[in-house]
Amino acid sequence: MRILLIAGAAMAAMSLSATHAQAGEPPWCAVISLGPGSVYEDCQYYSFEACRPVVLAGNRGFCNHNPRWTPPVAGKGVSHKRRVHHG
């Protein structure tokens, strides 16, 4: 039953992977063991602390940096020019 639940979640995640890739994925993945030689990457966590309970809940896995994560690009800040009053 548990494997079916995880497999269903994996299929749902795969269908959303194109959307996540376009919007940018979070930096942390829970890498969950599905059995001998089979793992599932659940990349939806914005912190290690958010990922950790998933792998500690009996899913036999670990948290890892998302290899597809790209940090946000720092945009140019708004420039505020000071006016100097002479007089």
C-alpha positions, -999 to 999 in steps of 0.1 A, spaced: 0 0 0 28 24 9 46 17 -23 15 25 -43 11 58 -24 47 67 -31 44 56 -67 13 77 -71 30 107 -57 60 102 -80 37 101 -110 19 133 -99 53 150 -94 65 140 -128 34 155 -144 42 188 -126 79 187 -133 77 209 -164 58 235 -145 84 234 -117 113 237 -141 98 268 -156 91 284 -123 123 273 -107 125 244 -83 131 246 -45 167 240 -33 161 207 -14 150 172 -23 139 143 -2 155 113 -19 133 83 -9 141 47 -13 113 27 -30 132 -6 -28 164 -22 -40 179 1 -67 149 23 -69 146 59 -55 123 88 -59 133 125 -57 107 147 -40 120 182 -47 96 206 -31 114 218 0 127 253 6 148 243 36 166 213 50 144 216 81 113 212 59 127 181 41 140 163 72 106 151 87 98 135 53 128 112 54 125 106 92 89 95 88 100 60 78 106 67 42 143 54 44 158 83 26 179 115 29 177 152 21 200 164 -7 205 196 -26 183 198 -57 207 195 -87 182 215 -109 179 244 -85 192 277 -96 195 305 -71 174 336 -78 192 363 -98 197 394 -78 181 422 -97 193 458 -97 180 476 -67 160 508 -69 184 536 -70 175 566 -48 194 597 -57 198 622 -29 193 658 -38 218 681 -23 204 715 -13 228 743 -15 220 773 2 
